[in-house]
Amino acid sequence: MSCRKYEAPRHGSLAYCPKRRAKQIRQPSPAPPRDCPTDKPHLTSFLAYKAGMTHILRITTRKSNDKKAREIRKEVVDAVSILEAPEMRVYGIRLYAKGVRGLVLKEEYVTKNMSECLLARMVRRYHRSGLKKNFKTKENAEENVNEIGAQFEKYYGTSGVVVKVLVHTKINMIKLDSKKAHVLEVQVNGGTVEDKVQYALSIFNKDVKIGEVFDEQELISICGVTKGKGFTGVVKRFGVRILPRKSNKGIRKVACIGAWHPAGVLRTVARAGQMGSFKRTLMNKKVLKIGNAMQSVQTEFDLTNKTINPMGGFINYGMVKNDYLMVKGPCVGPVKRVITLCKSYSETRKLRNVESIDIKFIDTSSKMGHGRFQTVGEKASYYSK
């Protein structure tokens, strides 16, 4: 943007302008995939927490571009993100009808058996209020599923009806600073309206696992908020060139911010401002593995008995103790950030997203430096020589 004599390409991307902070940390679900009546009823979104990153060694199988279309197999090292996804509780059902300006709420039912982490999210200053003292007396309230389903029967066979469920994370199962559960409204796809309502009633007041929503080798969309970096200048924010040493009134700035007319600064001019804490959606991220952190991650080539946790745990997070999701590549946001996972709503034609992945080795060495040993026993046996 600066030090140009005639012409030069602009610096920095304007793809996300205006660059403003996200309104909330927990982002809603991206656009859900198209509803197919021939599929079985299923959920389309889930919430997870970013634990950290590691790398894997896998075998890739692709076809060559020549006329023979030979099959090529080779070893590839990929960076992967580990997302901890504890169980989520379904506590409400909603029915929407398509209106002129979007969806209109028609029916809603919310459970009376709310967990304490959910009340802490919904009630302001819950831990100081009197509701906390009377919490145990309100547990296990009677709820008849048949009576709940009766209020939705009049919408059976109606077109344009969207069924959604209200879920919340069981945040007390993971070690975070927050005690308030994150709430998400998840759309139910597949089957008729009656099938969707019956499916929602079957999981009402029950826990849903990540393995019931997503499968391995599946493409998903990830929506979250990036790491906030505060107020930054134009050099860091847009990557403009630093001015010569003898420039007047500073060198880490834009020399000319515009002409006299129009008498205003255009949006295409790099200016200082907020950097980071933006909402971003990553599309077609591949799920490499879904499992439980207490189970071993042995492979055909690596027979070491170890879990997904590296030695010493993930940096600034600790140990993963619940179900986890291994996603290929980086993931938006810092560790401990809540991330919304959704089924992919766009098809891909890239071969790297369609190919099957055979994991050969998962690295569990310490992330606090140049890790060498995969397990504590391996380290002890080496130094005992």
C-alpha positions as a Markdown table, in Angstrom:
| # | Residue | x | y | z |
|---|---|---|---|---|
| 1 | Met | 0.0 | 0.0 | 0.0 |
| 2 | Ser | 2.9 | 2.4 | 0.5 |
| 3 | Cys | 6.1 | 3.2 | -1.4 |
| 4 | Arg | 4.5 | 2.6 | -4.8 |
| 5 | Lys | 5.4 | 4.9 | -7.7 |
| 6 | Tyr | 2.9 | 3.8 | -10.3 |
| 7 | Glu | 1.1 | 0.6 | -9.7 |
| 8 | Ala | 1.3 | -2.4 | -7.4 |
| 9 | Pro | -1.0 | -5.1 | -6.1 |
| 10 | Arg | -2.6 | -4.3 | -2.9 |
| 11 | His | -1.4 | -5.9 | 0.4 |
| 12 | Gly | -3.7 | -8.0 | 2.6 |
| 13 | Ser | -7.0 | -9.8 | 2.0 |
| 14 | Leu | -10.3 | -8.0 | 1.9 |
| 15 | Ala | -12.2 | -11.3 | 1.8 |
| 16 | Tyr | -13.5 | -10.9 | 5.4 |
| 17 | Cys | -14.0 | -7.2 | 5.7 |
| 18 | Pro | -15.2 | -5.6 | 7.9 |
| 19 | Lys | -12.9 | -7.3 | 10.4 |
| 20 | Arg | -14.9 | -7.2 | 13.6 |
| 21 | Arg | -14.9 | -9.3 | 16.8 |
| 22 | Ala | -17.3 | -12.2 | 16.9 |
| 23 | Lys | -20.4 | -11.6 | 19.0 |
| 24 | Gln | -20.0 | -14.8 | 20.9 |
| 25 | Ile | -17.4 | -17.5 | 21.4 |
| 26 | Arg | -19.8 | -20.4 | 20.7 |
| 27 | Gln | -20.8 | -20.1 | 17.1 |
| 28 | Pro | -24.1 | -21.5 | 15.7 |
| 29 | Ser | -24.2 | -24.4 | 13.3 |
| 30 | Pro | -23.2 | -23.6 | 9.7 |
| 31 | Ala | -25.8 | -24.2 | 7.0 |
| 32 | Pro | -27.0 | -27.8 | 7.5 |
| 33 | Pro | -26.9 | -30.3 | 4.5 |
| 34 | Arg | -30.0 | -30.8 | 2.4 |
| 35 | Asp | -32.6 | -32.9 | 4.0 |
| 36 | Cys | -33.1 | -36.3 | 2.2 |
| 37 | Pro | -36.3 | -38.1 | 3.1 |
| 38 | Thr | -34.8 | -41.5 | 2.2 |
| 39 | Asp | -32.2 | -41.3 | 4.9 |
| 40 | Lys | -32.7 | -42.3 | 8.5 |
| 41 | Pro | -33.3 | -39.5 | 11.0 |
| 42 | His | -30.0 | -38.2 | 12.4 |
| 43 | Leu | -28.4 | -35.2 | 14.0 |
| 44 | Thr | -26.3 | -32.8 | 11.9 |
| 45 | Ser | -24.1 | -30.9 | 14.5 |
| 46 | Phe | -22.1 | -31.5 | 17.6 |
| 47 | Leu | -19.9 | -29.4 | 20.0 |
| 48 | Ala | -16.3 | -30.2 | 20.8 |
| 49 | Tyr | -13.3 | -28.6 | 22.5 |
| 50 | Lys | -9.9 | -28.1 | 21.0 |
| 51 | Ala | -7.2 | -30.1 | 22.9 |
| 52 | Gly | -4.1 | -29.7 | 20.7 |
| 53 | Met | -2.3 | -31.0 | 17.7 |
| 54 | Thr | 0.0 | -33.9 | 16.8 |
| 55 | His | 1.1 | -35.7 | 13.6 |
| 56 | Ile | 0.5 | -39.1 | 12.1 |
| 57 | Leu | 2.1 | -41.3 | 9.5 |
| 58 | Arg | -0.4 | -42.7 | 6.9 |
| 59 | Ile | -0.4 | -44.6 | 3.7 |
| 60 | Thr | -2.0 | -42.7 | 0.8 |
| 61 | Thr | -3.4 | -44.4 | -2.3 |
| 62 | Arg | -3.9 | -42.4 | -5.4 |
| 63 | Lys | -4.1 | -43.0 | -9.1 |
| 64 | Ser | -1.5 | -41.5 | -11.4 |
| 65 | Asn | -2.4 | -38.9 | -14.1 |
| 66 | Asp | -0.9 | -40.9 | -17.0 |
| 67 | Lys | -2.9 | -43.1 | -19.4 |
| 68 | Lys | -2.3 | -46.3 | -17.4 |
| 69 | Ala | -3.9 | -44.8 | -14.3 |
| 70 | Arg | -1.5 | -46.7 | -12.0 |
| 71 | Glu | -2.2 | -47.0 | -8.3 |
| 72 | Ile | 0.4 | -45.2 | -6.3 |
| 73 | Arg | 0.9 | -46.0 | -2.6 |
| 74 | Lys | 3.3 | -43.9 | -0.4 |
| 75 | Glu | 3.8 | -42.8 | 3.1 |
| 76 | Val | 2.8 | -39.3 | 4.1 |
| 77 | Val | 3.1 | -37.3 | 7.3 |
| 78 | Asp | 0.1 | -35.1 | 8.2 |
| 79 | Ala | -0.6 | -32.7 | 11.0 |
| 80 | Val | -3.9 | -33.5 | 12.8 |
| 81 | Ser | -6.0 | -31.7 | 15.4 |
| 82 | Ile | -7.4 | -33.5 | 18.4 |
| 83 | Leu | -10.9 | -32.3 | 19.6 |
| 84 | Glu | -12.4 | -33.6 | 22.8 |
| 85 | Ala | -16.1 | -34.3 | 22.4 |
| 86 | Pro | -17.8 | -35.3 | 25.6 |
| 87 | Glu | -21.4 | -36.5 | 25.6 |
| 88 | Met | -24.2 | -34.0 | 24.9 |
| 89 | Arg | -27.6 | -34.1 | 26.6 |
| 90 | Val | -30.8 | -33.4 | 24.7 |
| 91 | Tyr | -33.1 | -31.3 | 26.7 |
| 92 | Gly | -35.6 | -29.7 | 24.3 |
| 93 | Ile | -37.5 | -30.2 | 21.0 |
| 94 | Arg | -38.6 | -27.4 | 18.6 |
| 95 | Leu | -40.7 | -27.4 | 15.5 |
| 96 | Tyr | -40.4 | -24.6 | 12.9 |
| 97 | Ala | -42.4 | -23.8 | 9.9 |
| 98 | Lys | -41.0 | -22.0 | 6.8 |
| 99 | Gly | -42.3 | -18.4 | 6.7 |
| 100 | Val | -41.8 | -15.4 | 4.4 |
| 101 | Arg | -38.7 | -14.2 | 6.3 |
| 102 | Gly | -37.3 | -17.5 | 7.5 |
| 103 | Leu | -38.3 | -20.1 | 10.0 |
| 104 | Val | -41.1 | -19.4 | 12.5 |
| 105 | Leu | -41.3 | -21.3 | 15.8 |
| 106 | Lys | -44.5 | -23.3 | 16.1 |
| 107 | Glu | -44.1 | -25.8 | 19.0 |
| 108 | Glu | -41.5 | -26.2 | 21.7 |
| 109 | Tyr | -41.0 | -28.4 | 24.7 |
| 110 | Val | -38.1 | -28.1 | 27.3 |
| 111 | Thr | -37.4 | -30.7 | 29.9 |
| 112 | Lys | -38.0 | -30.1 | 33.6 |
| 113 | Asn | -34.9 | -32.1 | 34.6 |
| 114 | Met | -32.3 | -29.6 | 33.8 |
| 115 | Ser | -28.7 | -30.3 | 34.8 |
| 116 | Glu | -26.8 | -27.9 | 37.0 |
| 117 | Cys | -24.4 | -26.9 | 34.3 |
| 118 | Leu | -27.3 | -26.0 | 32.1 |
| 119 | Leu | -29.0 | -23.9 | 34.8 |
| 120 | Ala | -25.7 | -22.1 | 35.4 |
| 121 | Arg | -25.7 | -21.0 | 31.7 |
| 122 | Met | -29.4 | -20.0 | 31.6 |
| 123 | Val | -29.8 | -18.3 | 35.0 |
| 124 | Arg | -27.7 | -15.3 | 35.7 |
| 125 | Arg | -25.5 | -15.7 | 38.8 |
| 126 | Tyr | -26.8 | -19.1 | 39.4 |
| 127 | His | -24.3 | -20.1 | 42.0 |
| 128 | Arg | -25.3 | -17.1 | 44.1 |
| 129 | Ser | -29.0 | -17.5 | 43.7 |
| 130 | Gly | -31.4 | -19.6 | 45.7 |
| 131 | Leu | -31.9 | -22.1 | 42.9 |
| 132 | Lys | -28.7 | -23.9 | 43.7 |
| 133 | Lys | -30.0 | -24.8 | 47.1 |
| 134 | Asn | -33.2 | -26.3 | 45.8 |
| 135 | Phe | -31.6 | -28.0 | 42.8 |
| 136 | Lys | -31.7 | -31.6 | 44.2 |
| 137 | Thr | -35.3 | -31.3 | 45.1 |
| 138 | Lys | -36.3 | -30.6 | 41.5 |
| 139 | Glu | -34.4 | -33.5 | 40.0 |
| 140 | Asn | -36.2 | -36.6 | 38.4 |
| 141 | Ala | -39.4 | -34.8 | 37.6 |
| 142 | Glu | -41.9 | -37.0 | 35.8 |
| 143 | Glu | -42.2 | -36.5 | 32.1 |
| 144 | Asn | -44.4 | -38.7 | 29.8 |
| 145 | Val | -42.9 | -39.0 | 26.3 |
| 146 | Asn | -46.3 | -39.9 | 24.8 |
| 147 | Glu | -47.9 | -36.7 | 26.1 |
| 148 | Ile | -44.9 | -34.7 | 24.7 |
| 149 | Gly | -45.4 | -36.2 | 21.3 |
| 150 | Ala | -49.1 | -35.5 | 21.3 |
| 151 | Gln | -48.6 | -31.8 | 20.9 |
| 152 | Phe | -46.5 | -32.4 | 17.7 |
| 153 | Glu | -49.0 | -34.8 | 16.0 |
| 154 | Lys | -50.9 | -32.0 | 14.2 |
| 155 | Tyr | -47.8 | -31.2 | 12.1 |
| 156 | Tyr | -47.4 | -34.8 | 10.8 |
| 157 | Gly | -47.7 | -34.8 | 7.0 |
| 158 | Thr | -47.2 | -31.0 | 6.7 |
| 159 | Ser | -44.6 | -29.8 | 4.3 |
| 160 | Gly | -42.0 | -27.2 | 5.2 |
| 161 | Val | -41.7 | -28.3 | 8.8 |
| 162 | Val | -38.2 | -28.3 | 10.3 |
| 163 | Val | -37.5 | -30.3 | 13.5 |
| 164 | Lys | -34.6 | -29.3 | 15.8 |
| 165 | Val | -33.4 | -30.4 | 19.2 |
| 166 | Leu | -31.8 | -28.4 | 22.0 |
| 167 | Val | -28.6 | -29.9 | 23.3 |
| 168 | His | -26.0 | -28.9 | 25.9 |
| 169 | Thr | -22.5 | -30.1 | 26.6 |
| 170 | Lys | -21.6 | -31.9 | 29.8 |
| 171 | Ile | -18.8 | -29.5 | 30.6 |
| 172 | Asn | -18.3 | -31.0 | 34.0 |
| 173 | Met | -16.8 | -34.1 | 32.3 |
| 174 | Ile | -13.7 | -32.1 | 31.2 |
| 175 | Lys | -11.3 | -29.9 | 33.1 |
| 176 | Leu | -12.1 | -26.3 | 32.1 |
| 177 | Asp | -12.3 | -23.0 | 33.9 |
| 178 | Ser | -16.0 | -22.6 | 33.0 |
| 179 | Lys | -18.8 | -24.4 | 34.8 |
| 180 | Lys | -21.5 | -23.3 | 32.3 |
| 181 | Ala | -22.6 | -25.6 | 29.6 |
| 182 | His | -22.6 | -24.6 | 26.0 |
| 183 | Val | -26.0 | -24.8 | 24.3 |
| 184 | Leu | -26.7 | -25.6 | 20.7 |
| 185 | Glu | -29.8 | -26.0 | 18.5 |
| 186 | Val | -29.3 | -29.0 | 16.2 |
| 187 | Gln | -31.4 | -29.7 | 13.1 |
| 188 | Val | -32.7 | -33.3 | 12.6 |
| 189 | Asn | -32.5 | -34.5 | 9.0 |
| 190 | Gly | -33.8 | -37.7 | 7.3 |
| 191 | Gly | -37.3 | -39.2 | 7.0 |
| 192 | Thr | -40.7 | -37.6 | 7.4 |
| 193 | Val | -41.8 | -35.1 | 10.0 |
| 194 | Glu | -43.2 | -38.0 | 12.1 |
| 195 | Asp | -40.0 | -39.9 | 11.8 |
| 196 | Lys | -38.0 | -36.9 | 13.0 |
| 197 | Val | -40.2 | -36.3 | 16.0 |
| 198 | Gln | -40.1 | -39.9 | 17.0 |
| 199 | Tyr | -36.3 | -39.9 | 16.7 |
| 200 | Ala | -36.1 | -36.7 | 18.8 |
| 201 | Leu | -38.3 | -38.3 | 21.5 |
| 202 | Ser | -36.2 | -41.4 | 21.5 |
| 203 | Ile | -33.1 | -39.4 | 22.5 |
| 204 | Phe | -34.9 | -36.9 | 24.7 |
| 205 | Asn | -33.3 | -36.5 | 28.1 |
| 206 | Lys | -30.5 | -38.9 | 27.0 |
| 207 | Asp | -26.9 | -38.5 | 26.1 |
| 208 | Val | -25.6 | -38.5 | 22.6 |
| 209 | Lys | -22.1 | -39.5 | 21.7 |
| 210 | Ile | -19.9 | -38.1 | 18.9 |
| 211 | Gly | -19.8 | -41.6 | 17.2 |
| 212 | Glu | -23.6 | -41.4 | 16.7 |
| 213 | Val | -23.4 | -38.2 | 14.7 |
| 214 | Phe | -20.2 | -38.5 | 12.6 |
| 215 | Asp | -18.3 | -41.4 | 11.0 |
| 216 | Glu | -14.6 | -41.9 | 10.2 |
| 217 | Gln | -13.5 | -40.8 | 6.7 |
| 218 | Glu | -16.3 | -38.3 | 6.6 |
| 219 | Leu | -16.1 | -34.6 | 5.6 |
| 220 | Ile | -17.4 | -32.1 | 8.0 |
| 221 | Ser | -17.5 | -28.3 | 8.4 |
| 222 | Ile | -15.9 | -26.6 | 11.5 |
| 223 | Cys | -17.1 | -23.3 | 12.7 |
| 224 | Gly | -15.3 | -21.4 | 15.5 |
| 225 | Val | -13.6 | -18.1 | 16.6 |
| 226 | Thr | -10.0 | -17.5 | 15.9 |
| 227 | Lys | -7.4 | -16.5 | 18.5 |
| 228 | Gly | -7.7 | -12.8 | 19.5 |
| 229 | Lys | -4.7 | -10.6 | 19.0 |
| 230 | Gly | -6.1 | -7.2 | 20.0 |
| 231 | Phe | -5.5 | -3.9 | 18.4 |
| 232 | Thr | -2.7 | -4.1 | 15.8 |
| 233 | Gly | -1.1 | -1.9 | 13.2 |
| 234 | Val | -1.2 | -2.1 | 9.4 |
| 235 | Val | 2.1 | -3.9 | 9.1 |
| 236 | Lys | 0.9 | -6.9 | 11.2 |
| 237 | Arg | -2.7 | -6.7 | 10.1 |
| 238 | Phe | -2.4 | -6.3 | 6.4 |
| 239 | Gly | 1.3 | -7.0 | 5.7 |
| 240 | Val | 2.1 | -3.6 | 4.2 |
| 241 | Arg | 5.7 | -2.6 | 3.5 |
| 242 | Ile | 7.7 | -0.8 | 6.2 |
| 243 | Leu | 8.7 | 2.7 | 5.0 |
| 244 | Pro | 12.3 | 3.9 | 4.7 |
| 245 | Arg | 14.2 | 4.9 | 7.8 |
| 246 | Lys | 14.1 | 8.6 | 7.2 |
| 247 | Ser | 10.3 | 8.8 | 6.5 |
| 248 | Asn | 8.5 | 11.5 | 8.3 |
| 249 | Lys | 6.0 | 10.7 | 11.1 |
| 250 | Gly | 6.7 | 7.0 | 11.4 |
| 251 | Ile | 7.6 | 4.1 | 9.2 |
| 252 | Arg | 5.1 | 1.3 | 10.3 |
| 253 | Lys | 2.1 | 3.0 | 8.6 |
| 254 | Val | 0.5 | 3.8 | 5.3 |
| 255 | Ala | 2.0 | 7.0 | 3.8 |
| 256 | Cys | -0.9 | 8.1 | 1.7 |
| 257 | Ile | -4.4 | 7.1 | 2.8 |
| 258 | Gly | -6.2 | 8.5 | -0.2 |
| 259 | Ala | -6.9 | 11.4 | -2.6 |
| 260 | Trp | -8.6 | 14.7 | -1.7 |
| 261 | His | -11.7 | 13.6 | -3.6 |
| 262 | Pro | -13.6 | 11.6 | -2.7 |
| 263 | Ala | -13.0 | 13.3 | 0.7 |
| 264 | Gly | -13.0 | 10.1 | 2.7 |
| 265 | Val | -10.9 | 7.1 | 3.4 |
| 266 | Leu | -11.9 | 4.1 | 1.3 |
| 267 | Arg | -12.4 | 0.7 | 2.8 |
| 268 | Thr | -9.6 | -0.7 | 0.6 |
| 269 | Val | -7.0 | 1.3 | 2.5 |
| 270 | Ala | -5.2 | -0.6 | 5.1 |
| 271 | Arg | -5.9 | 0.8 | 8.6 |
| 272 | Ala | -5.0 | -0.2 | 12.1 |
| 273 | Gly | -7.7 | -2.1 | 14.1 |
| 274 | Gln | -8.8 | -5.4 | 15.6 |
| 275 | Met | -7.0 | -8.5 | 14.6 |
| 276 | Gly | -8.2 | -12.0 | 15.5 |
| 277 | Ser | -11.3 | -13.1 | 17.4 |
| 278 | Phe | -13.1 | -13.5 | 14.1 |
| 279 | Lys | -15.7 | -16.1 | 13.1 |
| 280 | Arg | -14.3 | -18.6 | 10.6 |
| 281 | Thr | -15.8 | -21.7 | 8.9 |
| 282 | Leu | -13.5 | -24.4 | 7.6 |
| 283 | Met | -15.2 | -26.6 | 5.0 |
| 284 | Asn | -14.6 | -30.2 | 4.0 |
| 285 | Lys | -12.3 | -31.2 | 6.9 |
| 286 | Lys | -11.7 | -34.9 | 7.0 |
| 287 | Val | -12.4 | -37.0 | 10.1 |
| 288 | Leu | -9.5 | -39.5 | 10.4 |
| 289 | Lys | -10.4 | -41.2 | 13.7 |
| 290 | Ile | -13.1 | -41.3 | 16.3 |
| 291 | Gly | -12.5 | -43.1 | 19.6 |
| 292 | Asn | -12.3 | -42.9 | 23.4 |
| 293 | Ala | -9.2 | -41.5 | 25.1 |
| 294 | Met | -9.0 | -44.5 | 27.5 |
| 295 | Gln | -8.6 | -47.0 | 24.6 |
| 296 | Ser | -5.4 | -47.9 | 22.9 |
| 297 | Val | -4.4 | -46.5 | 19.5 |
| 298 | Gln | -2.4 | -49.5 | 18.3 |
| 299 | Thr | -2.1 | -50.0 | 14.6 |
| 300 | Glu | -1.0 | -52.8 | 12.4 |
| 301 | Phe | 2.5 | -51.2 | 12.1 |
| 302 | Asp | 2.7 | -49.7 | 15.7 |
| 303 | Leu | 2.0 | -52.3 | 18.4 |
| 304 | Thr | 2.9 | -50.0 | 21.3 |
| 305 | Asn | 0.1 | -50.0 | 23.9 |
| 306 | Lys | -0.6 | -46.2 | 24.3 |
| 307 | Thr | -3.5 | -43.8 | 24.3 |
| 308 | Ile | -4.1 | -40.7 | 22.2 |
| 309 | Asn | -2.6 | -38.5 | 25.0 |
| 310 | Pro | 1.0 | -37.4 | 24.5 |
| 311 | Met | 3.5 | -37.6 | 27.3 |
| 312 | Gly | 2.7 | -34.8 | 29.8 |
| 313 | Gly | -0.6 | -34.1 | 28.1 |
| 314 | Phe | -1.5 | -31.5 | 25.6 |
| 315 | Ile | 0.0 | -28.1 | 26.2 |
| 316 | Asn | -2.3 | -25.7 | 28.1 |
| 317 | Tyr | -5.0 | -28.4 | 28.1 |
| 318 | Gly | -3.9 | -31.5 | 29.9 |
| 319 | Met | -5.2 | -35.0 | 29.3 |
| 320 | Val | -8.1 | -36.0 | 27.1 |
| 321 | Lys | -10.4 | -38.4 | 29.1 |
| 322 | Asn | -13.5 | -38.6 | 27.0 |
| 323 | Asp | -14.4 | -39.3 | 23.4 |
| 324 | Tyr | -12.3 | -37.5 | 20.9 |
| 325 | Leu | -12.3 | -36.6 | 17.2 |
| 326 | Met | -9.1 | -36.6 | 15.0 |
| 327 | Val | -9.3 | -34.1 | 12.2 |
| 328 | Lys | -6.8 | -33.7 | 9.4 |
| 329 | Gly | -5.0 | -30.4 | 9.4 |
| 330 | Pro | -5.2 | -27.4 | 11.7 |
| 331 | Cys | -8.4 | -26.2 | 13.4 |
| 332 | Val | -9.6 | -22.7 | 14.2 |
| 333 | Gly | -9.0 | -21.1 | 17.6 |
| 334 | Pro | -6.8 | -21.7 | 20.6 |
| 335 | Val | -6.9 | -24.7 | 22.9 |
| 336 | Lys | -9.9 | -25.1 | 25.2 |
| 337 | Arg | -12.1 | -23.2 | 22.7 |
| 338 | Val | -15.5 | -24.6 | 21.9 |
| 339 | Ile | -16.0 | -25.6 | 18.3 |
| 340 | Thr | -19.1 | -26.4 | 16.3 |
| 341 | Leu | -19.0 | -29.4 | 14.0 |
| 342 | Cys | -21.5 | -29.8 | 11.3 |
| 343 | Lys | -22.0 | -32.3 | 8.4 |
| 344 | Ser | -20.6 | -30.9 | 5.2 |
| 345 | Tyr | -23.2 | -29.1 | 3.0 |
| 346 | Ser | -21.2 | -28.9 | -0.2 |
| 347 | Glu | -19.7 | -31.7 | -2.3 |
| 348 | Thr | -16.1 | -31.9 | -3.1 |
| 349 | Arg | -14.3 | -33.2 | -6.2 |
| 350 | Lys | -10.7 | -33.2 | -4.9 |
| 351 | Leu | -9.1 | -36.5 | -4.8 |
| 352 | Arg | -7.3 | -35.8 | -1.5 |
| 353 | Asn | -10.7 | -35.5 | 0.3 |
| 354 | Val | -12.1 | -38.7 | -1.3 |
| 355 | Glu | -9.2 | -41.1 | -0.9 |
| 356 | Ser | -9.3 | -43.6 | 2.0 |
| 357 | Ile | -6.7 | -43.0 | 4.7 |
| 358 | Asp | -4.8 | -45.9 | 6.4 |
| 359 | Ile | -3.2 | -44.6 | 9.6 |
| 360 | Lys | 0.2 | -46.3 | 10.2 |
| 361 | Phe | 1.5 | -44.4 | 13.3 |
| 362 | Ile | 0.2 | -41.8 | 15.7 |
| 363 | Asp | 2.8 | -39.6 | 17.5 |
| 364 | Thr | 2.4 | -39.4 | 21.3 |
| 365 | Ser | 5.7 | -37.9 | 22.2 |
| 366 | Ser | 5.9 | -34.9 | 24.5 |
| 367 | Lys | 4.8 | -31.6 | 22.9 |
| 368 | Met | 6.9 | -29.5 | 25.4 |
| 369 | Gly | 10.0 | -29.5 | 23.3 |
| 370 | His | 11.7 | -32.1 | 21.0 |
| 371 | Gly | 9.9 | -35.2 | 22.3 |
| 372 | Arg | 11.7 | -38.5 | 21.7 |
| 373 | Phe | 9.8 | -41.2 | 23.6 |
| 374 | Gln | 6.3 | -42.4 | 22.9 |
| 375 | Thr | 5.4 | -43.7 | 26.4 |
| 376 | Val | 6.6 | -43.4 | 29.9 |
| 377 | Gly | 7.7 | -47.1 | 29.9 |
| 378 | Glu | 9.8 | -46.6 | 26.9 |
| 379 | Lys | 11.6 | -43.6 | 28.5 |
| 380 | Ala | 12.2 | -45.6 | 31.7 |
| 381 | Ser | 13.6 | -48.6 | 29.9 |
| 382 | Tyr | 16.0 | -46.4 | 28.0 |
| 383 | Tyr | 17.5 | -44.6 | 31.0 |
| 384 | Ser | 17.6 | -47.7 | 33.1 |
| 385 | Lys | 20.3 | -49.2 | 30.8 |
